[in-house]
């Protein structure tokens, strides 16, 4: 199994955020696209932060599946995928809340 240095990943994501913000300034008619892209990046960064919490007793397989779902939904949103957006958003909010609760319990 390979591991990624989370701090290094965050630095690289911050660089990407700057690139997206710079592009948004150059292409102002597409601000909605850039806002969605930034939102997705921030969601992924929050997931990374939540995964760095102290381990607690949990169903690790369920957590992995939830993280994968959130990342896939974020990528779909960035790429303009529009399924049942409201339903999808509510499901993702519930999964994110679950991950946050795990993080709070770890503290």
Phi, psi and omega in degrees: 000134178260143178244149178252137175291109185299322180294319178295319178299317179298320178299316180294322179292323177298320176299319179294321177301315179299317179298318180294317179296320177296318178296322180298325178292325181281330185239060186303330179297342182255032184301324179300319178299313182292324176298317179296319180297314179297319179301317178296319179296316179296324177299315180296320178297322178295323178296316179301315178301317182293329181283346180272002180289161177302133181295141176229171179292119182201171176272095186297325180295317177298317180298317179299317179296320179297314180299316179299317178300315181296315180296316179298318179295322179295315178298318179298319179296317179298320182276004175087011179294129182229093176272236174265086191303314184295315179297313180301316181297317179297320178296314181295320178299320178296319180291320178296320178298320177300314180294321178297318178300319177299318179296319180293322180294329181291332181284000000 
